[in-house]
Amino acid sequence: MTNATLIDARFASLDAEGRAALITFVMAGDPDLATSLEILKGLPGAGADVIEVGMPFTDPMADGPSIQAAGLRALKAGTTLRKTLKLVADFRAMDAATPIVLMGYYNPIYVFGVPAFLASAREAGVDGLIVVDLPPEEDAELCLPAREAGLNFIRLATPTTDDRRLPKVLENTSGFVYYVSLTGITGAALADYSGVAEAVTRIKRHTRLPVAVGFGVKNADNAEAIARTADGVVVGTALVEALKGSLDGDNRATPKTVETVAALVGELARGVRRARAGRECGGGSPLKTAFGSLARLWS
């Protein structure tokens, strides 16, 4: 990849502001496609800087019960990968600036067909992919074709990704690095943030990409704690659980559903922005050197 993407531009812009990105995850089609689109439309105004859109799948091995249930609700509502791409296209028709990352598993993409999927994703306005079950040894399968198509391919690193493994993980990663701050499935609570700064620093010894941290972020205080040292804060399960709590007894949307998700995003965004003062006191972000010219390019 030689051209800057919306993801690159957004991180450059936020680095110039001296703050981390708030990256929000929602499942496409949960609880239905129409409500899902309204939720997506409301995320940027509520404070989301980057949006991850889940691709529903029947066997989400890395996800906890809440996101598994969200995927099942979406599948029950008739959501397919093609309809997920249409959802992104409908969002993109009214928002040309907010980066969209599709997150999920390889099986639906494989069935769709990689060339057709990448062409459709580009046409819909997708900016990046996170495919959690494709290791770097399989980069030729999707990662390299995606990058050739102009999409960022975002890789996950974990506490068990040691310094010997990390260069391989990062070799073809672009956009940002997603650091999973605990070992386990989505939705687990992260009780101690003391190791996050050390982990971010360790990863940055191997890459100049932004490092976003997720898993276990539930509220504004959690988001603030991570945003003091990371370049991005990823929140998924908390938003999915808030959405679930707004549904009726038959898992249908209510008048509260869209505003409930937006309200939590607003709270998380305030936490991320509170961390800005701490980052400034610490001398600013190391990304300024790498992305300063990009910020000027896209300003």
Secondary structure, DSSP 8 states (H G I E B T S, - for coil): --S--HHHHHHHHHHHHT--EEEEEEETTSS-HHHHHHHHHHHHHHT-SEEEEE---S--TT--HHHHHHHHHHHHTT--HHHHHHHHHHHHTT-SSS-EEEEE-HHHHHHH-HHHHHHHHHHHT--EEEETT--GGGTTTTHHHHHHTT-EE--EE-TT--TTTHHHHHTT--S-EEEE-SSS-TT------HHHHHHHHHHHTT--S-EEEESS--SHHHHHHHHTTSSEEEE-HHHHHHHHHHS-TTS---TTHHHHHHHHHHHHHHHHHHTHHHHHHTT--THHHHHHHHHHHH-
